[in-house]
Amino acid sequence: IISNLQNKIMKYCKSCIMPNTKPGVNFDKDGNCNACRNMKIKEKINWSDREKQLRNLILEIKKNKKNKDDYDCLVPISNGGKDSWFQAYTLSKKFNCKVLCVNLSAHLPTKEGISNINHMIEDLNIDVIKITVKPSVHAKLRLKAFKKLGEPNWTEHCLVFAGVFNIAKLYNVPLVVWGEDVSFEIGGSSTEQRSDATNLLGDNDLIKGKKILEMKGRDVSRKYLFLYEFPKTDELIRNNTRSIYLSYFVNWDGESNFKFVKKRGFTPLEKPRKGHLVTYDNIDEKLCEINGWFKYLKFGFWFPTDEICNEIWNKRLSRKDGINYLKKLNDDFPIDHFQDFLNFHKINEEEFFKIAYKFINKKIFIKHNNFYKLRDYFK
């Protein structure tokens, strides 16, 4: 599982707390990870010039539309996330685009998610297409991805990326605007910042080159998989559909996005959930927590590392304090929506942990009581 691991020792970035076990992360000779190096790149960017580039791109899109009544751009939105709200605001209000938001809806939304997406629509007064796929099919596909990959949300990633491109094709939308380039912003396979998001057509860090048909099985008919299957690249070329990352054009920071939309009506949790430092990330649906925890079993990091690193990168937290927070949060179990996860996938707790045991990385975990515990590499 761990290509970067040597001598069974996890190593952490000298500037943040990103481990060498994260796929795509690499350290330089000084022990700094590529995410930290990318933050240095961002500090030197002239963001006013980048904004002008986006404005010129939008003017070009509007000028070249075959039908002037068509949408200018499509913005994928979650079921009430802070970043989705910020993206939709930026394109509809700041750049005066005719925006179509597409929400491939969470099957188990939280009350906060429902409230926030409703407030977003009321705040921005924009068109939203909300799509709910067949629940029985989605549950079967998620369960297969859970058993095969230890990653149930792989199905969501496939649905969101493929579904958005399919909707863009159906509605002749010339531009799809995604949020951050995760591979660049938080350390992945990307070696440079890019505006073009064509890689989301299947060849990216989340889809990993796999196809939904690999998860189909005999109990799921292909006729239900339209929104999960990626359109061919040449179809989008014929349709003149472009795809970009907003994070190339604006200085992306999750907490800044949160503070911005909070003033417009976004409501965070009252307190952080198990395994979280902040109250505003991934709060719109109930099925993503276990997916995050399985990263911990495989690679020794999950939500706490991501959130703490973001605070360190943006100079709101010292590395020393970050390590202390990580030691408190890393061994948490995401109990908050655990029963919802079991019920949705129609499995019991015993079946769940039988699957979990298959994905525990024995190189970095040791037996502890009735389960496993990550070795303390900060000693």
N, C-alpha and C positions, 0 to 999 in steps of 0.2 A: 504493500500500500504506500509506503513512505519512500520515495526515491531519494530524497535529500538526507535521510537519516543515516548517520554513520556511528558505529560503535554504540548503538542503542542510546545515544545522548541527544536530547532535544536542545537546540540552541536558540536563544532569543536575540532579536535585534538589539544592538547596543543603544539605539536611540528611542525605540518604542518597545513593545513587548510581543511583536509578531514572531511566531516560531518558524524555524526552517522546515517544519513539517507541512506547512500550508502549500498546497499545489500551486506552482508558478512562482513562489517566493524564492528569491536568491539574495545572498549577502555579498557585499563587496569586501575588499581586503581589510577595511576598517570595521567590519561586522555590522554594517547598516543594510537594512532590507531595501528592496526596490521601491516599496511604498514610501518610505522616508525620502529616498532619492527623488521620487516623483513630486513630493511636497516641495522640495527645493526648486524644482523646475517651475512649479506653479507660482512660487514667490516672485519669479522674474518675468512673468507674463504681463503684458500690457492689456488689462481686461477691457479697457475702453476701446482698443482696437478690435478685440475679439467681438465685442458687442456690435461694432460697426459691420464686421463681417457677417454676423447673423442678420442684421437689418438689411444688408444688401442681398443676401440669399433669399430672404422673404420677399423683397421687392421683385426679384427675378422670378420666384415661384408665382407670385400674383400676376405678373406680366405675361407669363407663358401658359397660364391655364387655358385649356380649350374652351371650357364653359365658365364664365365669370361667376356663376352662381354656385359653383362647387366649393367645397371646403378648401381652405388654404393648407391646413395641416391636421394631422391626427395626433392626439396626445393619449398614450395609454395611461390609465389611472388604476390604482388599487382600490380596495373597498373602503377608502377613507384615510389614506396615508398622507403624511405631511408633505413629502416630496411631490406626490401627484398634484396636490393643491398648488404648490409653488410652481410646478411646470405649467399647469393650466392657466394660472394667473399670468405668468410671464408671457406666454404666447398670445392670450386673448386680450389682456389689458395693456401690457407694456408695448407689445409689438402689433397690436390691433389686428390680429388674425381672426379669420372665421374658423373656429376650432371645433372639431368633432372629438369628444372624449370617448374612449372605449374602455369599459370596465368588464373584464371577464371575472365574474363575481365569485367571491369566496363562498363556499358552501356552508361554512359555519362562521358567519361574521360575528364580531363582538358588538356589544351595545355601543361602544365608543366608535367603532368603525361605521356603523349605521348612522349614528348621529353626525359624524364628521363628513361623510360623503353627502348627506342631505344639506348640511350647512355650506359645503363647498359649492354645490349646484345653486343654492340660493344666493350665495355671495357673488359668484361669477356670472350667473345667468347664461349658461352655455348649454349646448346640445350634448347629451350623454346617451350612448347606447350601452345598455347593461345586458350582458349575456350570461345566462346560467346554463351550463352544459348538463346533460342527462346525469343525475346524481349516481345512479347505479353503475353506469359506465365509468364515471370518474373515480368512484371508490375502488372498482376493480383494477383500473390502471394504476392508481396510487398504491394499492396493496402489492401489485407486481413489482413496481419500482422500489417499494420498501424492502421487499424480500430479495430482489436481485442486486440492487445498488446500495441499499441502506440509505435511500434518499427519496422518500415519498414525494417531496415537492419537485422532483425532476419533472413530474407530470404537469405541475402548474407552470413551470418554466416553459415547457414545450407548448402548452396551451396559450400562454400569454404571447410569446414571440410569434408562433405560427398564426394564432388567431388574429392578432393585430394586423399582420401583413395581409392576411386573407380579407379582412374588413376593408383595409386600405384599397385593395384591388377591386372589391365589390363596389365601393363608393367613389372610385377614381380620385382618391386623395393623393396629391403629388408629394407630400412630405410627412414623414413620421418622426416625431420628436420624442426621444427617450430621455431619461434623466441622466444619471452618472454612468460613465464608463467604469464599471466595477473593477475590471482588470487593471486599469491604470490607477484609479483612486485608492484602492485598498490592497494592492499587490496581487498581480496575477501574471498571465503569460504575455500581456501587452508590454512592449518595450518602449513605446512612445505614445504621447497623447494624440488622439485622433478625433476628428469631427464625424467621419463616416462610420455609421453603425451597421453597415451591410453584414458584418460578421455575425449579427444576431440571427441571420437566416440559417442557423443550425451549427455553425462552426464557432463556438464560443465556450468560455470556461464553465457555463452552466449546463448547456446541452451536451457538450463533450462528443459531438459528432454522432450521437445515437439517434434512432428514429422511433417514433411512437409505435410502429408496427412490431418492434422488438418486445413491447409490453402487452401486445394485444391479446394473444391467446385465442382459444377456440370459443370462449364464452363472451367475446365482444365482437360485434359485427363492424366491419370497416365503414359501413354507412354512417356510423356515429362519430367518425374521426375527422371530419372535414376541418374542424377548427384546430385540431392537433397537428395536422400535416402541413408542412411548409410549402408554400407555392414555389415553383421553380424560379430561379433567379431571372431567367430570360422573360418570364411573364411580367415581373416587376419592371424590367427594363422597357418592355413594350408599353407598359402602363406609365412609364416615366415616374415611378415612385422612388423617392430618395429617402434615406434614413440617417438621422444625425443624433449625436449626443449633446444635450444641452450643456453638460458639464465642460465641454470644450469652449463654450462661449461665455459662460458665467463662472465665477469663482465658487465652486460647489462646496457646501458644508451643511451637513444634515441639521446641526443645531441652529445654524442661522436660518435655514428654511423653516424649522419648527417655530422659532421666535417670530418670524414674519407672518406665518399663517395663524399663529395663536392670536394675534391681534385682529384677525379677520374671522375668528370663531372656532378654530381648531381646539379640541379638548383632549389633553393628555390623560393618562391614568393618574390616580391619586398617589400611588406609590409604585416603585419598580416591581416587576414580577421576579420570580426566582430566576437567577442567572442573568439578570439585567442590571445595568448601572443607571440607565435613563428610563424615563416614563413615556417616551413618545415614539419609539421605534417598533415596527412590526406589531402594532396593537389593534389592527383592524380585523384579523381573523384568527381562528383557534387552532389551525392545523400546522402552522409553521414552526411551533416551538420544538416539537420532537425532531423535525428535520434538522434544526440547528444543533440539538443535543447529539445527534448521530455524527456530526462533524467532530465533536469532542471525542467520541469513542474511536474514531478513525485517525484523527490528526492531533488530538490533544488541545484543541481550541474551539470556541464557539462564540455565542453572542457577547459574553463578557470581554473577550479579547478584541473583537471588532469595535465595540463601543468605547473601550478604554483607549485603544490606539487612536481612534478618531479624536478623542479629547487631548491626547498627547500631541498629535500632529498639528492641532489647531491651538496649541499652547495654552490650553485651559487646565492642564493637569501635568504634574511632573512624572517622570518615569518611576521614581521611587514610590510615589503615592499610587501610581497605576499598578505596580507590583502588589502592593498591599490590598488594593481592591480585587485584583485577580485572585489572590489567595482566598479571599472571602467568598467569591462568587463562582469560581471555576467548577467546584464539586457539587454545585446545586443541581437538583433534578427539576425539570420544568413541570411541576405537578399541577399548575393552574388549570390547564385544559387537557390533562392526560386522559381522563375518562371520556371526554368528547372525542379524542383521537381513537380510542379503543372502540367506542360505539360506532363511529363513522365507518371504520374498516371492518367491523364485525369480528373482532378478535378479542381475546381475553388477556389478562395481565401475564399469564404464564406463556402464552404464545408470543406476546410482545418481547419478553426478555429472552426467549429462545432465539428470536431473530437478532436481538441486540448482541448476544454473546458471539454471534458469527462475525460481527464487525469490530469487536474490541481489538485494538492494536496492542498485542502482548509485548511489543518492543518497548513501549513507553508506559504501559500500565502494569500495576502489581496487584495481586490478590489482596482484598481488604474486606474483612467481615464476610458478608455473603455476595459481594460483588467485586469490583475492581476500582482502584484509585490511581490517578496519574502520579507518577514519580515527581518529587519536588526537585525540579532542575534549577531552582533559584538558591539552593543552599550554597 
